[in-house]
Amino acid sequence: MKVSIIDLIGNELSKLFPNIPIYRENQKGGFKEPSFFVEKIITNVNPELFDIQSRSYSYQLVYFPKLDEPKTDIEIVEEILLDNFTQLTDYAVIRNRDFKQSDDNTLLLTFNIQIRAHKIDVSAKQQNMKFKGKITDERDVY
């Protein structure tokens, strides 16, 4: 796959929240608040005809809110995500979004990205095709 879906998710989040860090790896010293953490959960693949695959990528987004008034911050961020985090620009729609506020004051969002993938045929097409024939008025055509 040439496109990094996590990078596309990060791009969308950085448009909505330009001053909030987005992590994709665990941090040794813990996560700075506020911040996002994005990870892939599972990938499902269903084969279709003609080497086409239906793929569903499941992700989890964790939001670590500001330490002062975390519940208020979580509600604001959730509303922004509900209204605006609906698609990856020029790539795919974000589906099956589920929000949950956890007991440890984090916002959890799980969602799917569904695409249809096929192999790219890079072979030369009709490179040596020659036609020798006649049209109805019997002129030679090359």
PyMOL commands that set and color helices and strands:
alter all, ss='L'
color gray80, all
select helices_A, chain A and resi 5-16+70-84
alter helices_A, ss='H'
color red, helices_A
select strands_A, chain A and resi 22-23+35-47+52-64+87-88+92-101+107-118+133-134+140-141
alter strands_A, ss='S'
color yellow, strands_A
deselect
rebuild
show_as cartoon
